Each structure stands twice: as structure tokens, then as C-alpha cells.
């Protein structure tokens, strides 16, 4: 069997541990489907927890479940014993344990070399545990003092231990996300809220959306397997790279980033399929004469949205969507004082938390600091664009294109750090193109303080920028 796995792994160019993980990851689709036919609430919770634990064991070994148990129990004990402090306690204890695992296993190096461990799943699990504790903490606060997201997600009653375990390990959803709220999980399992059997209208059919996600996953994997031999990361340290001119180096950085993204598109498409087919991904109906089911809760990436983003501000809305939502609700918004507007500090702090969550590699830290600068620079271009009178449509369109080009350039330049991870390789790659992706956003931010356009009336949609 091991020899067969080795040959099959060799066909697609991955190691045996990665191939084993991929098999278990693909198995989350039928495992999630079988959840639908498990009768009763308690059996569903048991199935969710047991299936997740078994898939973890098959993917990473017995020790993975022991690692998962640590933040899960820290979070539950915090809620049980220190409710008023459970959110902050779980946040620091959960991240502390995750950082320890990142340092001990040096997971980033393993991922670069084609290996895999349970740290990636632990990352997703940590966010779920923290959000559960914070929402239980929010249950103590007055409703009028809460934001809409807090009102929607807060917990009044402590989930039972089996409900909590089912939420954390649900059918292997901790492998790659998406992150979802414990309140949604409980309502889904109990058939309440939008999953209520008593609600009028047809029962949402998940099979068409599941098939679409699987086809998308197959296409994304094909793209990745085709591109990766042509644009390996090792090229950045080869002498031939240093012999290239500025534009060839910049174009290679673009193609390296473009290639790497297809791997993430594949992973998130599979996780989307598993959440959709379980029914948990259902998020309501379209408001039309012929309502169609929406599956936004399962969506973690919008491929076209990423590749054709008109501004950097749009990227968190289309890339790793559920983690971006988590960061907004549990970091960004909670750093904003009541009655005040968020600024660069909140943006930088949120990106720093995201960097630490990924691991303590210089490349991650630099990438997410770069992301904060990239978004801030994009906002400057957008403000200039909005100040252009409507009758000057050509000028406005030029600004739209400039923001798009700026986003493509800075995103792929910054992504090199995320891929190579080491400080030396990151700085060498950035320096090879004269740090253009760092100089450009900083210059725009500074220019934004000098060239301050008037503030035209904006629609509610444009205020997100």
C-alpha cells in the first residue's frame, strides 16, 4: 500500500504525507454528505466530532488530536470558569500555543519543501476556539452596546462539550476552513434559523453548487500542476535570476505569485464543496421572483475577484474570505474606540495578527506589513479617483486602471515574501526590483497627505473603500 501511495504521489509530484493529506481532505466531501443522513441532534454532534478526529488521525497521526485538544480545552475551561475574561484569555492562550507549535515544527519550512503537519489545521481551529469564547463573553454585554455582528453571533448559553467538539472538528472542516461561527453550527445542527424545516420555500439543493466547486477545484489543480514546473521558487536563488533585467525579474515575480495562488484556489474550492454538500454553507435565498439558494458561508475565495481586483481594498473581501471576516470582527473592529473612525493603526495591527497567525517567519511579517501599506496606498488612489468630476469619465477610468495595475504589481511583489519566507531571500527578491513594491505605496501614502482632494458625496457601497 505504501509503495502504491509513493507511486501515486510521484505522479502528481508531491510527497507521501501530502498525498495522504489530500486523500483525507477530499474525503471531507463524502463525510460531510453523510452528516445529512445522521438522525438526531446528539448523533450529529458526535458524528461531526468523531469524523473530524478520525480524518485528523489518518492525515497527521495520533499526536494531531492531542495538539487540537489543548486549545479546545483551554477555550472551554476559560468559558466555564472565567466567562467575563474568556475572550481575552482564549485569544492569548490560543495564539500562544499556536506560536509554540509554529516554532517547534517550523511548519513553513516543511510546507516549502513539500512536507505537511497538523499546524495548518491548528491555525483554523485556533480561530474557531477564540471566536466561540469571545461570543460567549459578548453574551454578558448589553445588546445596545454591541455591533451588528456581535448581536448576531453572541452566545447566551454555554455549548455542551459534545456540541463544542462537534463545532471545532466538524467533518474535517478544520483542515483548511472555512471558519464559521458556533451559533451557525448549532442552528444548522438543530434545524433552526435559515435551516428551519418550518420555513416556507423549497429546501435548498446543494448538489449543483457542490459540482461547480469540484469542477473549479479540478481546473485550479490542473493550472497549478501545469504552471509550477515553469515558475519554481528556487529560481529566485539561482544565478540566472540575477542576470535578468528589471522587467523580466518583475514579470517572474508576477508569474510566481500567480502560480502559487492556484494551489490555494484548489484547496479552498474543495473545502467549499464539503461545506456546501453538508448544508452548512447555505446562507439564504436571492431576492428575486425565482429565488436561488446562496452558499456564501462556504465561500473562501473569489478567483476572478482576486485576479481582477480593481483596488487592494477589495482583496480581503475575495481572498481567504472567512479568515478576513474573522479578523475584521474579532480584531479590527474591536480596536476601534466607540465614536471614532478606524485608521492605519487598526489596519496594521490586524495585518500583524494575521502574520503571527501564519507563523513567525520574516517573510510572513514583511508580507502583511506590505499588505497594510498596499491597502493604504490604494485608498489614496481611490480618493483621488472619487474627486474627479463625473464629466471627466476618461480621467476617472485612468485612475481605475492605475489602481488595478498598482494592486497587481504590489500584490505579486509582496507575495514573494509569503512564499520564500526567509529574511535574506525576501529582501534579496525585493531588492532585485529596487523595492518598487515598497517604495510605491509609501510614496502614495505620503503624497496623500500633500494632495488632499475634496470629499465628494459617496454612496453607501463606496464607503467601504
Secondary structure, 3 states (H helix, E strand, C coil): CHHHHHHHHHHHCCCHHHHHHHHHHHHHHHHHHHHCCCCCHHHHHHHHHHHHHHHHHHHHCHHHHHHHHHHHHHHHHHHHHCHHHHHHHHHHHHHHHHHHHHHHHCHHHHHHCCCCCCHHHHHHHHHHHHHHHHHHHHCCCCHHHCCHHHHHHCCCCCCCHHHHHHHHHHHHCCCCCCCCCHHHHHHHHHCCHHHCCCCCCCCCCCHHHHHHHHHHHHHHHHHHHHHHCCCCHHHHHCHHHHHCCHHHHHHHHHHHHHHHHHHHHHHHHHHHHHHHHHCCCCCEECCCCCCCEECHHHCCECHHHHHCCCCHHHHHHHECHHHHHHHHHHHHHHHCCCCCCCCHHHHHHHHHHHHHHHCCCHHHHHHHHHHHHHHHHHHHHHHHHHHCCCCCHHHHHHHHHHHHHHHHHHHHHHHHHHHHCCHHHHHHHHHCCCCHHHHHHHHHHHHHHHCCCCCCCCCCHHHHC
